Amino acid sequence: MILSYIKWALIAILTVFFAFITILISLISPKFAALSSVKIWGKLILTISGVRLKINGLQNIKNKPTIVMYNHKSYYDIFSFASFMNYDWRAMMKKELLNIPFFGTAVKIMDHYFVSRDGSFSDRREVVKIIKKIKKGKIIFIAPEGTRNPEKGLLDFKDGGFYISLKTKVNIVPMIIKNADEITKKGSLKINPGKIEITILPEINVSEYQKFDDPVIKLRNDVKEIFNSYL
């Protein structure tokens, strides 16, 4: 356990350092920050933690407007995709993260998106902002469960990401993450070395859902069924 405390201390130091670097870079180019300092930050955290990645289907994320939906088990979900993304991206985050010194400033300057603790899109202005950014070509990562899920299986999916997908006609790419919860569990500080497997599936054409009476519900249920078939 002492080793885990040392690792968390190093992760905290890295986060503060790279947050400061990211702030400086983002003043010139948030895109370059996402592809440089943020990427290095993710890779270093995985290395310190003794975490290896196996990535399947990376070619399914293309440099175009895309909503990548992933099952959220651990902080290591974020460390992982931060380490391998080759295109400009942003993520949906909880507003509470803005209160973390340096980190909160960095993600705000980079123009990530923020929702309430329950994962809902109660702030309509934030929804409008997300829609505008996606139309300009951003790749956005959304955890449809809305929070980290320490249990087996999936929590109920929130509707917000699916509404945005249909509103913008931007396709969804499911990203299945396995074993991240084995690295560190919710509520625990112990870090276990291991391998995280990420499978990125082909995009879902959301335009086909406009014909349904309630396309948001239909799309949400279909995406959840896809996740369940891989978990």
C-alpha positions in Angstrom: 0.0 0.0 0.0 2.9 2.3 0.7 4.0 1.9 -3.0 0.5 3.0 -4.0 0.8 6.1 -1.9 4.1 6.9 -3.6 2.5 6.4 -7.0 -0.4 8.7 -6.2 2.1 11.3 -5.0 3.9 11.1 -8.3 0.6 11.2 -10.2 -0.3 14.4 -8.3 3.0 16.0 -9.0 2.8 15.1 -12.7 -0.8 16.4 -12.9 0.1 19.8 -11.4 3.2 20.1 -13.6 1.5 19.1 -16.9 -1.6 21.2 -16.0 0.6 24.2 -15.8 2.3 23.3 -19.1 -1.1 22.6 -20.7 -2.4 26.0 -19.5 0.6 27.8 -21.2 0.2 25.8 -24.5 -3.6 26.2 -24.5 -3.2 29.9 -24.6 -1.8 29.5 -28.1 -3.3 26.2 -29.2 -5.7 23.9 -27.2 -5.4 21.4 -30.0 -1.6 21.1 -29.6 -2.0 20.8 -25.9 -4.3 17.8 -26.3 -1.8 16.1 -28.6 1.3 16.9 -26.7 1.3 17.7 -22.9 -2.0 15.8 -22.2 -0.8 12.8 -24.2 2.5 12.7 -22.4 0.7 13.1 -19.0 -1.5 10.1 -19.7 1.5 7.9 -20.9 3.6 8.8 -17.8 0.8 8.0 -15.4 0.2 4.6 -17.0 4.0 3.9 -16.9 4.3 4.9 -13.2 1.3 2.7 -12.4 2.6 -0.4 -14.2 -0.4 -0.3 -16.6 -0.1 -1.8 -20.1 -2.7 -1.0 -22.9 -4.1 -3.3 -25.5 -6.0 -1.3 -28.1 -8.2 -2.9 -30.7 -9.9 -0.9 -33.5 -8.1 2.4 -33.1 -8.7 3.0 -36.8 -12.4 3.4 -36.0 -11.8 6.8 -34.5 -11.3 9.1 -37.5 -10.4 12.8 -37.6 -13.9 14.1 -38.0 -16.8 15.1 -35.7 -17.4 12.0 -33.5 -19.0 11.1 -30.2 -17.0 8.4 -28.5 -19.0 6.7 -25.7 -17.2 4.6 -23.1 -18.0 2.6 -20.0 -16.6 4.5 -17.0 -14.9 2.2 -14.4 -11.9 4.2 -13.2 -9.8 7.3 -13.5 -7.6 5.1 -15.6 -10.2 5.2 -18.4 -9.2 8.9 -18.9 -5.5 8.3 -18.4 -5.7 5.6 -21.1 -7.5 7.4 -23.9 -5.5 10.6 -23.2 -2.3 8.5 -23.9 -3.3 7.3 -27.4 -5.5 9.8 -29.1 -4.0 11.1 -32.3 -6.6 13.7 -33.0 -7.9 16.8 -31.3 -10.5 15.8 -28.7 -12.4 17.0 -25.7 -14.3 15.1 -22.9 -17.4 15.5 -20.9 -16.5 16.1 -17.2 -18.2 16.8 -13.9 -18.2 20.4 -12.9 -16.6 19.5 -9.6 -13.3 18.9 -11.4 -13.1 22.6 -12.0 -12.3 23.0 -8.3 -9.0 21.0 -8.5 -6.1 23.5 -8.5 -4.3 23.8 -11.8 -6.1 20.8 -13.3 -9.5 22.7 -13.2 -7.9 25.7 -14.9 -6.3 23.6 -17.5 -9.4 21.7 -18.6 -11.4 25.0 -18.6 -8.9 26.7 -20.8 -8.8 23.7 -23.1 -12.6 24.1 -23.4 -13.7 20.7 -22.2 -17.4 20.3 -21.4 -19.0 20.2 -17.9 -22.1 18.7 -16.5 -23.7 18.3 -13.1 -22.7 15.5 -10.6 -25.5 13.3 -11.7 -24.3 13.4 -15.3 -27.4 15.3 -16.5 -27.4 18.1 -19.0 -29.4 20.5 -16.8 -27.5 23.5 -18.1 -28.9 24.2 -21.6 -26.2 26.6 -22.4 -23.6 23.8 -22.0 -25.6 21.7 -24.4 -25.7 24.5 -27.0 -21.9 24.9 -26.6 -21.3 21.2 -27.1 -23.4 21.1 -30.2 -21.6 24.1 -31.7 -18.2 22.6 -30.9 -19.0 19.2 -32.4 -20.2 20.8 -35.6 -16.8 22.5 -35.9 -15.1 19.1 -36.0 -14.4 18.1 -32.4 -14.2 14.5 -31.2 -15.9 14.3 -27.8 -15.7 11.5 -25.2 -18.8 10.9 -23.2 -19.5 8.3 -20.4 -23.2 7.7 -20.8 -23.4 6.2 -17.3 -22.6 9.7 -16.0 -20.3 8.5 -13.2 -17.8 5.8 -12.4 -19.5 2.5 -11.9 -17.8 0.2 -9.3 -20.2 -2.7 -9.9 -20.3 -5.4 -12.6 -22.5 -4.5 -15.6 -23.6 -1.1 -16.6 -25.6 1.7 -14.9 -28.5 3.3 -16.6 -27.4 5.4 -19.6 -28.2 9.1 -19.5 -30.1 10.5 -22.5 -28.0 13.7 -23.0 -25.2 12.3 -25.2 -27.7 10.5 -27.5 -29.8 13.7 -27.8 -26.7 15.6 -28.8 -25.7 12.9 -31.3 -29.1 13.0 -33.0 -29.3 16.8 -32.9 -25.9 17.2 -34.6 -26.2 14.1 -36.8 -22.8 13.1 -35.5 -22.2 9.3 -35.3 -21.4 7.4 -32.1 -18.3 5.2 -31.7 -18.6 2.7 -28.8 -15.4 2.2 -26.8 -15.4 -0.8 -24.6 -12.9 -0.6 -21.7 -12.1 -3.7 -19.7 -10.0 -4.2 -16.5 -9.6 -0.5 -15.6 -11.5 -1.2 -12.4 -8.9 -3.9 -11.6 -6.2 -1.2 -11.6 -7.9 0.9 -8.9 -11.4 0.5 -7.5 -13.7 3.4 -6.7 -13.1 4.4 -3.1 -9.7 2.7 -2.9 -6.2 4.2 -3.2 -4.5 0.9 -4.0 -3.0 0.8 -7.5 -2.6 -2.7 -9.0 -0.3 -3.1 -12.1 -2.1 -4.8 -14.9 -3.4 -4.6 -18.5 -6.3 -2.5 -19.7 -8.0 -3.7 -22.9 -9.8 -1.2 -25.0 -12.0 -2.2 -28.0 -13.1 0.6 -30.3 -16.1 -0.5 -32.5 -17.2 0.9 -35.9 -19.3 4.0 -35.7 -23.1 3.8 -35.4 -25.0 5.7 -38.1 -27.4 7.8 -36.1 -29.3 9.1 -39.1 -31.1 5.8 -39.3 -32.8 6.5 -36.0 -34.7 9.6 -37.1 -37.5 7.3 -38.3 -38.4 6.1 -34.8 -41.1 7.7 -32.6 -38.5 8.2 -29.8 -35.1 8.1 -31.5 -33.2 9.1 -28.3 -34.6 6.1 -26.4 -34.1 3.7 -29.3 -30.5 4.8 -29.8 -29.7 4.7 -26.1 -31.1 1.2 -25.7 -29.3 -0.1 -28.8 -25.9 1.4 -27.7 -26.3 -0.1 -24.3 -27.1 -3.5 -25.8 -23.8 -3.3 -27.8 -21.9 -2.5 -24.6 -23.5 -5.4 -22.8 -22.6 -7.8 -25.6 -18.9 -7.0 -25.1 -18.7 -6.9 -21.3 
